[in-house]
Amino acid sequence: MRNRAAARSLVLGALTALAVTTPVSGASAEGRALAGSYCTNPDAMPKPTACIQLSFEGQTAQGYTNSSDRTIDLRPGVYWLTVDDTSTAHNFSLEAPDGSDQDITEVADAPGDVTLMVNLTPGSWTLFCDPHRAMGMYVDIEVGGTGQTG
Ligand SMILES: [Cu+2]
């Protein structure tokens, strides 16, 4: 029990230490840039705007009520996750495979682009909006396979 709690706080500490709240130059994110944003889908509840999106290279996943395309597959490694928070009704949070999570942005703010460097270890991660996750406003990030090099 004690070890598990310590491990969780270590993961949270590592994520926090890596948080970058100022824009990062595109060069350092080349090949590892994940882009999170809000989106619109008529099936989203409670409103069509309760939709969250994550893109990486050719893949785009959308999270809304009953979405059948909410999973993005990635190899393990370090990524730059940039979320574009333009809403005071939604936020971006990231949940790690151990169940710990971190708010990248808050619900009430709308800071625009916020970039986080994150080491995506194998397992299931989730990018979600706190108030609307239960209504489907989340995307799953499945991390597996061979790790990146360099
Ligand atoms: Cu939301």
Boltz pocket constraint, residues with backbone or C-beta under 6 A from the ligand:
constraints:
  - pocket:
      binder: B
      contacts: [[A, 49], [A, 50], [A, 51], [A, 89], [A, 90], [A, 91], [A, 129], [A, 130], [A, 131], [A, 132], [A, 133], [A, 137]]
      max_distance: 6.0
